[in-house]
């Protein structure tokens, strides 16, 4: 692991997103609450939050961090796709980018799992960091 003992503690945030193309029929059924495995949106939110808390167990050499806040927003991008955004906040010596990215990834995989009985062709198109704040390197925002 990288030695962060000399770094100062600062408030750090990160926001990551995953795009999942599920198709028009499945997207309508998700929002209507008509899915065989139950409430897709609630399950995705819980899975994403759990994943952020387990990041250091999943990613080698990742520092365990106390997360002060995690939020998950799921919104339709168009009539066939959704975006899962995960926001993480901590005060520490290292950033929370990996936690946010892990949450978005596991959220997307959970969405696939909840919907695969209807269509195995669901596509997770992208997982990416949207922005981060705090720390020695300062703030960063993705070019859209």
MARBA-3410 file (N, C-alpha, C, O; in Angstrom, 1 decimal):
144
0.8,-1.2,0.0,0.0,0.0,0.0,0.9,1.2,0.0,2.0,1.2,0.5 ~ 0.4,2.3,-0.6,1.1,3.6,-0.6,1.1,4.2,0.8,0.0,4.1,1.5 ~ 2.2,4.7,1.2,2.3,5.3,2.6,1.6,6.7,2.5,2.1,7.6,1.9 ~ 0.5,6.8,3.2,-0.2,8.1,3.3,-0.1,8.8,4.7,-0.7,9.8,5.0 ~ 0.8,8.3,5.5,1.0,8.8,6.9,1.4,10.2,6.9,1.1,10.9,7.8
2.1,10.7,5.9,2.6,12.1,5.8,1.5,13.1,5.3,1.7,14.3,5.3 ~ 0.5,12.6,4.8,-0.6,13.4,4.2,-1.5,14.0,5.3,-1.6,13.4,6.3 ~ -2.1,15.1,5.0,-3.0,15.7,5.9,-4.4,15.3,5.6,-4.7,14.9,4.5 ~ -5.2,15.2,6.6,-6.6,14.8,6.5,-7.4,16.0,5.9,-7.3,17.1,6.4 ~ -8.1,15.7,4.8,-9.0,16.7,4.2,-10.3,16.0,3.9,-10.4,14.8,3.8
-11.3,16.9,3.7,-12.6,16.3,3.2,-12.4,16.0,1.8,-11.9,16.7,1.0 ~ -12.9,14.8,1.4,-12.7,14.2,0.1,-14.0,13.7,-0.4,-14.8,13.0,0.3 ~ -14.3,14.0,-1.7,-15.5,13.4,-2.3,-15.2,12.8,-3.6,-14.2,13.2,-4.2 ~ -16.1,11.9,-4.1,-15.9,11.4,-5.4,-17.3,11.0,-5.9,-18.2,10.6,-5.2 ~ -17.5,11.2,-7.2,-18.8,10.8,-7.9,-18.4,10.0,-9.1,-17.7,10.4,-10.0
-19.0,8.8,-9.2,-18.8,7.9,-10.3,-20.1,7.5,-10.9,-21.1,7.5,-10.2 ~ -20.1,7.0,-12.1,-21.3,6.6,-12.8,-21.1,5.3,-13.6,-20.0,5.1,-14.1 ~ -22.2,4.6,-13.8,-22.2,3.5,-14.7,-23.5,3.6,-15.5,-24.6,3.9,-15.0 ~ -23.3,3.4,-16.8,-24.4,3.4,-17.8,-24.8,2.0,-18.1,-23.9,1.1,-18.4 ~ -26.1,1.7,-18.0,-26.6,0.3,-18.2,-27.7,0.4,-19.2,-28.7,1.1,-19.0
-27.6,-0.3,-20.4,-28.6,-0.3,-21.4,-29.4,-1.6,-21.2,-29.0,-2.7,-21.4 ~ -30.7,-1.4,-20.8,-31.6,-2.5,-20.5,-32.7,-2.7,-21.5,-33.3,-3.8,-21.5 ~ -32.9,-1.7,-22.3,-34.0,-1.8,-23.3,-35.3,-1.2,-22.8,-35.5,-1.1,-21.6 ~ -36.1,-0.8,-23.7,-37.3,0.0,-23.4,-38.3,-0.8,-22.5,-38.8,-0.3,-21.5 ~ -38.6,-2.1,-22.9,-39.5,-2.9,-22.1,-39.1,-3.1,-20.7,-39.9,-2.9,-19.7
-37.8,-3.4,-20.5,-37.3,-3.7,-19.1,-37.3,-2.4,-18.3,-37.7,-2.4,-17.1 ~ -36.9,-1.3,-18.9,-36.9,0.0,-18.2,-38.3,0.4,-17.7,-38.5,0.8,-16.6 ~ -39.3,0.2,-18.6,-40.6,0.5,-18.2,-41.1,-0.4,-17.0,-41.7,0.1,-16.1 ~ -40.7,-1.7,-17.1,-41.1,-2.6,-16.0,-40.4,-2.3,-14.7,-41.0,-2.4,-13.6 ~ -39.1,-1.8,-14.8,-38.4,-1.4,-13.6,-39.1,-0.3,-12.9,-39.4,-0.4,-11.7
-39.5,0.7,-13.6,-40.1,1.9,-13.0,-41.6,1.6,-12.7,-42.2,2.4,-11.9 ~ -42.2,0.6,-13.2,-43.6,0.2,-12.9,-43.6,-0.7,-11.7,-44.6,-1.0,-11.1 ~ -42.4,-1.2,-11.2,-42.3,-2.1,-10.1,-42.8,-3.5,-10.5,-43.3,-4.2,-9.6 ~ -42.6,-3.9,-11.8,-43.1,-5.1,-12.3,-42.0,-6.1,-12.7,-41.9,-6.5,-13.9 ~ -41.1,-6.4,-11.8,-40.0,-7.2,-12.1,-40.0,-8.5,-11.3,-40.4,-8.5,-10.1
-39.6,-9.6,-11.9,-39.7,-10.9,-11.2,-39.0,-11.0,-9.9,-39.4,-11.6,-8.9 ~ -37.8,-10.4,-9.8,-37.0,-10.5,-8.6,-37.3,-9.4,-7.5,-36.7,-9.3,-6.5 ~ -38.2,-8.5,-7.8,-38.6,-7.5,-6.9,-38.2,-6.1,-7.2,-38.0,-5.8,-8.4 ~ -38.0,-5.2,-6.2,-37.7,-3.8,-6.4,-36.3,-3.6,-6.9,-35.3,-3.7,-6.1 ~ -36.1,-3.5,-8.2,-34.8,-3.3,-8.8,-34.0,-2.1,-8.2,-32.9,-2.2,-7.8
-34.7,-1.0,-8.2,-34.0,0.3,-7.8,-33.5,0.2,-6.4,-32.4,0.7,-6.1 ~ -34.4,-0.3,-5.5,-33.9,-0.4,-4.0,-32.8,-1.3,-3.9,-31.9,-1.1,-3.1 ~ -32.8,-2.5,-4.6,-31.8,-3.5,-4.5,-30.5,-2.9,-5.0,-29.4,-3.1,-4.5 ~ -30.5,-2.2,-6.2,-29.3,-1.6,-6.7,-28.7,-0.6,-5.7,-27.5,-0.6,-5.6 ~ -29.5,0.3,-5.1,-29.0,1.2,-4.2,-28.3,0.6,-3.0,-27.2,1.0,-2.6
-28.9,-0.5,-2.4,-28.3,-1.2,-1.3,-27.0,-1.8,-1.7,-26.0,-1.7,-1.0 ~ -27.0,-2.5,-2.9,-25.8,-3.2,-3.3,-24.7,-2.2,-3.6,-23.5,-2.4,-3.2 ~ -25.0,-1.0,-4.1,-24.0,0.0,-4.4,-23.4,0.5,-3.1,-22.2,0.7,-3.0 ~ -24.2,0.8,-2.1,-23.8,1.3,-0.8,-22.9,0.2,-0.1,-21.8,0.5,0.4 ~ -23.4,-1.0,-0.1,-22.6,-2.1,0.5,-21.2,-2.2,-0.2,-20.2,-2.5,0.5
-21.2,-2.1,-1.5,-19.9,-2.2,-2.3,-18.9,-1.1,-1.9,-17.7,-1.4,-1.7 ~ -19.4,0.1,-1.7,-18.5,1.2,-1.3,-17.8,0.8,0.1,-16.7,1.1,0.3 ~ -18.6,0.2,0.9,-18.1,-0.1,2.3,-17.1,-1.3,2.3,-16.4,-1.5,3.2 ~ -17.1,-2.1,1.2,-16.3,-3.3,1.1,-15.1,-3.1,0.1,-14.4,-4.0,-0.2 ~ -14.9,-1.8,-0.4,-13.9,-1.6,-1.4,-12.5,-2.1,-1.1,-11.9,-2.8,-1.9
-12.0,-1.8,0.1,-10.7,-2.3,0.5,-10.5,-3.8,0.6,-9.4,-4.3,0.5 ~ -11.6,-4.5,0.7,-11.6,-6.0,0.7,-11.6,-6.5,-0.7,-11.2,-7.7,-1.0 ~ -12.1,-5.7,-1.7,-12.2,-6.1,-3.1,-11.0,-5.7,-4.0,-10.6,-6.4,-4.9 ~ -10.5,-4.5,-3.7,-9.4,-3.9,-4.5,-8.1,-4.1,-3.8,-7.9,-3.5,-2.7 ~ -7.2,-4.8,-4.3,-5.9,-5.0,-3.6,-5.2,-3.6,-3.4,-5.2,-2.8,-4.3
-4.6,-3.5,-2.3,-3.8,-2.3,-1.9,-4.6,-1.0,-1.7,-4.0,0.1,-1.6 ~ -5.9,-1.1,-1.7,-6.8,0.0,-1.4,-6.9,0.2,0.1,-7.2,-0.7,0.8 ~ -6.7,1.4,0.5,-6.8,1.7,1.9,-8.3,1.6,2.4,-9.2,2.1,1.7 ~ -8.5,1.0,3.6,-9.9,1.1,4.2,-10.2,2.5,4.7,-9.4,3.1,5.3 ~ -11.4,3.0,4.3,-11.7,4.3,4.6,-13.0,4.4,5.4,-14.0,3.6,5.1
-13.1,5.3,6.4,-14.4,5.5,7.0,-15.3,6.4,6.1,-14.9,7.6,5.8 ~ -16.4,5.9,5.6,-17.2,6.7,4.7,-18.2,7.5,5.6,-18.9,6.9,6.4 ~ -18.3,8.8,5.4,-19.2,9.6,6.1,-20.6,9.7,5.4,-21.6,9.9,6.1 ~ -20.6,9.6,4.1,-21.8,9.7,3.4,-21.7,8.9,2.1,-20.6,9.0,1.4 ~ -22.7,8.2,1.7,-22.8,7.5,0.4,-24.2,7.7,-0.1,-25.2,7.4,0.6
-24.3,8.2,-1.3,-25.7,8.3,-1.9,-25.6,7.7,-3.3,-24.6,7.7,-4.0 ~ -26.8,7.2,-3.7,-26.9,6.5,-5.0,-28.1,7.1,-5.7,-29.2,7.1,-5.1 ~ -27.9,7.6,-6.9,-29.0,8.1,-7.7,-29.1,7.3,-9.0,-28.1,7.0,-9.6 ~ -30.3,6.8,-9.3,-30.5,6.0,-10.5,-31.5,6.8,-11.3,-32.6,7.1,-10.9 ~ -31.1,7.1,-12.6,-32.0,7.9,-13.4,-32.0,7.4,-14.8,-30.9,7.0,-15.3
-33.1,7.5,-15.5,-33.1,7.1,-16.9,-32.3,8.1,-17.8,-32.4,9.3,-17.6 ~ -31.5,7.6,-18.7,-30.8,8.5,-19.6,-31.6,8.7,-20.9,-31.5,9.8,-21.5 ~ -32.4,7.7,-21.3,-33.3,7.8,-22.4,-34.3,6.7,-22.2,-34.4,6.2,-21.1 ~ -35.0,6.2,-23.2,-36.0,5.2,-23.0,-35.5,3.8,-22.9,-36.2,2.8,-22.7 ~ -34.1,3.6,-23.0,-33.5,2.3,-23.0,-32.4,2.1,-21.9,-32.0,1.0,-21.7
-31.9,3.2,-21.4,-30.8,3.1,-20.5,-30.9,3.9,-19.2,-31.7,4.9,-19.1 ~ -30.2,3.5,-18.2,-30.2,4.2,-16.9,-28.7,4.5,-16.6,-27.8,3.8,-17.0 ~ -28.6,5.5,-15.7,-27.3,5.8,-15.2,-27.4,5.7,-13.7,-28.3,6.2,-13.0 ~ -26.4,5.0,-13.1,-26.3,4.8,-11.7,-25.1,5.7,-11.2,-24.0,5.5,-11.7 ~ -25.4,6.7,-10.4,-24.4,7.6,-9.9,-24.2,7.3,-8.4,-25.2,7.2,-7.7
-22.9,7.2,-8.0,-22.6,7.0,-6.6,-21.7,8.1,-6.1,-20.7,8.4,-6.7 ~ -22.1,8.7,-5.0,-21.4,9.8,-4.4,-20.9,9.4,-3.1,-21.6,8.8,-2.3 ~ -19.6,9.6,-2.8,-19.0,9.2,-1.5,-18.3,10.4,-0.9,-17.7,11.2,-1.6 ~ -18.3,10.5,0.4,-17.7,11.6,1.2,-16.9,11.0,2.4,-17.5,10.1,3.0 ~ -15.7,11.5,2.6,-15.0,11.1,3.8,-14.1,12.2,4.2,-13.9,13.2,3.5
-13.5,12.1,5.4,-12.4,13.0,5.8,-11.2,12.0,6.0,-11.3,11.2,6.9 ~ -10.2,12.2,5.3,-9.1,11.3,5.4,-7.8,11.7,4.7,-7.7,12.9,4.2 ~ -6.9,10.8,4.6,-5.6,11.0,3.9,-5.5,10.5,2.5,-4.5,10.7,1.8 ~ -6.6,9.9,2.0,-6.6,9.4,0.7,-8.0,9.5,0.1,-9.0,9.5,0.9 ~ -8.1,9.5,-1.2,-9.4,9.8,-1.8,-10.4,8.7,-1.8,-10.0,7.5,-1.5
-11.6,9.0,-2.2,-12.7,8.0,-2.2,-13.1,7.6,-3.7,-14.2,7.1,-3.9 ~ -12.2,7.8,-4.6,-12.6,7.5,-6.0,-12.9,6.0,-6.2,-13.8,5.7,-6.9 ~ -12.1,5.2,-5.6,-12.2,3.7,-5.8,-13.5,3.3,-5.1,-14.2,2.3,-5.6 ~ -13.9,3.9,-4.0,-15.2,3.5,-3.4,-16.4,3.9,-4.3,-17.3,3.0,-4.5 ~ -16.3,5.1,-4.9,-17.4,5.5,-5.7,-17.5,4.6,-7.0,-18.5,4.2,-7.4
-16.3,4.3,-7.6,-16.3,3.4,-8.8,-16.7,2.0,-8.5,-17.4,1.4,-9.3 ~ -16.3,1.5,-7.3,-16.8,0.2,-6.9,-18.3,0.1,-6.7,-18.9,-0.8,-7.1 ~ -18.8,1.1,-6.1,-20.3,1.2,-5.9,-21.0,1.3,-7.2,-22.0,0.6,-7.4 ~ -20.5,2.1,-8.1,-21.2,2.1,-9.5,-21.1,0.8,-10.2,-22.1,0.4,-10.8 ~ -19.9,0.2,-10.1,-19.7,-1.1,-10.8,-20.7,-2.2,-10.2,-21.3,-2.9,-11.0
-20.7,-2.3,-8.9,-21.6,-3.4,-8.3,-23.0,-3.0,-8.5,-23.9,-3.9,-8.6 ~ -23.4,-1.7,-8.5,-24.7,-1.3,-8.8,-25.2,-1.8,-10.1,-26.2,-2.3,-10.3 ~ -24.3,-1.6,-11.1,-24.6,-2.0,-12.5,-24.7,-3.5,-12.6,-25.6,-4.0,-13.3 ~ -23.8,-4.2,-11.9,-23.9,-5.7,-12.0,-25.2,-6.2,-11.3,-25.8,-7.2,-11.7 ~ -25.6,-5.5,-10.2,-26.8,-5.9,-9.5,-28.0,-5.6,-10.4,-28.9,-6.4,-10.5
-28.0,-4.5,-11.1,-29.1,-4.2,-12.1,-29.2,-5.3,-13.1,-30.3,-5.8,-13.5 ~ -28.0,-5.7,-13.7,-28.0,-6.9,-14.6,-28.6,-8.1,-14.0,-29.5,-8.8,-14.6 ~ -28.2,-8.4,-12.8,-28.7,-9.6,-12.1,-30.2,-9.6,-11.9,-30.8,-10.6,-12.1 ~ -30.7,-8.5,-11.5,-32.1,-8.3,-11.3,-33.0,-8.4,-12.5,-34.2,-8.7,-12.5 ~ -32.4,-8.2,-13.7,-33.1,-8.1,-15.0,-32.8,-9.3,-15.9,-33.5,-9.4,-17.0
-31.8,-10.1,-15.7,-31.3,-11.0,-16.6,-32.3,-12.1,-17.0,-32.2,-12.7,-18.1 ~ -33.3,-12.4,-16.2,-34.3,-13.4,-16.5,-35.1,-12.9,-17.7,-35.6,-13.7,-18.5 ~ -35.2,-11.6,-17.9,-36.0,-11.1,-19.1,-35.1,-10.9,-20.3,-35.6,-10.9,-21.4 ~ -33.8,-10.6,-20.1,-32.9,-10.4,-21.3,-31.5,-10.5,-20.9,-31.0,-9.7,-20.0 ~ -30.8,-11.4,-21.4,-29.4,-11.6,-21.1,-28.5,-10.7,-21.9,-27.3,-10.6,-21.6
-29.1,-9.9,-22.8,-28.3,-9.0,-23.6,-28.1,-7.6,-23.1,-27.7,-6.7,-23.8 ~ -28.4,-7.4,-21.8,-28.2,-6.1,-21.1,-26.7,-5.7,-21.2,-25.9,-6.6,-21.0 ~ -26.4,-4.5,-21.5,-25.1,-4.0,-21.7,-24.7,-3.0,-20.6,-25.4,-2.0,-20.5 ~ -23.6,-3.2,-19.9,-23.0,-2.2,-19.1,-22.0,-1.5,-20.0,-20.9,-2.1,-20.3 ~ -22.3,-0.3,-20.4,-21.5,0.4,-21.4,-20.3,1.2,-20.8,-19.2,1.1,-21.4
-20.5,1.8,-19.7,-19.3,2.5,-19.1,-19.4,2.7,-17.6,-20.5,2.7,-17.1 ~ -18.3,2.7,-17.0,-18.1,3.0,-15.6,-17.0,4.0,-15.5,-15.9,3.7,-16.0 ~ -17.3,5.1,-14.9,-16.2,6.2,-15.0,-16.4,7.1,-13.8,-17.4,7.3,-13.2 ~ -15.2,7.7,-13.5,-15.2,8.8,-12.4,-15.7,10.1,-13.1,-15.3,10.4,-14.2 ~ -16.7,10.7,-12.4,-17.2,12.0,-13.0,-16.5,13.2,-12.3,-16.2,14.2,-13.0
-16.2,13.1,-11.0,-15.5,14.2,-10.4,-15.0,13.7,-9.0,-15.5,12.7,-8.4 ~ -14.0,14.5,-8.5,-13.4,14.2,-7.2,-13.0,15.6,-6.6,-12.6,16.5,-7.4 ~ -13.0,15.7,-5.3,-12.6,16.9,-4.6,-11.7,16.5,-3.5,-11.7,15.4,-2.9 ~ -10.8,17.5,-3.1,-10.0,17.3,-1.9,-8.6,16.7,-2.2,-8.4,16.2,-3.3 ~ -7.8,16.7,-1.2,-6.5,16.1,-1.3,-5.5,16.9,-2.0,-5.7,18.0,-2.4
-4.2,16.4,-2.0,-3.1,17.1,-2.6,-3.2,17.5,-4.0,-2.8,18.5,-4.5 ~ -3.9,16.6,-4.8,-4.0,16.8,-6.3,-5.1,17.8,-6.6,-5.3,18.2,-7.7 ~ -5.9,18.1,-5.6,-7.0,19.1,-5.8,-8.2,18.5,-6.4,-8.4,17.3,-6.5 ~ -9.1,19.4,-7.0,-10.3,19.0,-7.6,-10.1,18.5,-9.0,-9.2,19.0,-9.7 ~ -11.0,17.6,-9.5,-10.9,17.2,-10.9,-12.3,16.9,-11.3,-13.2,16.4,-10.5
-12.6,17.2,-12.6,-14.0,16.9,-13.2,-13.8,16.4,-14.6,-12.9,16.9,-15.3 ~ -14.5,15.4,-14.9,-14.4,14.8,-16.2,-14.9,15.7,-17.3,-15.9,16.5,-17.0 ~ -14.3,15.7,-18.5,-14.8,16.4,-19.6,-16.0,15.7,-20.2,-15.9,14.5,-20.5 ~ -17.1,16.3,-20.3,-18.3,15.6,-20.9,-18.4,15.9,-22.4,-19.3,15.3,-23.0
END
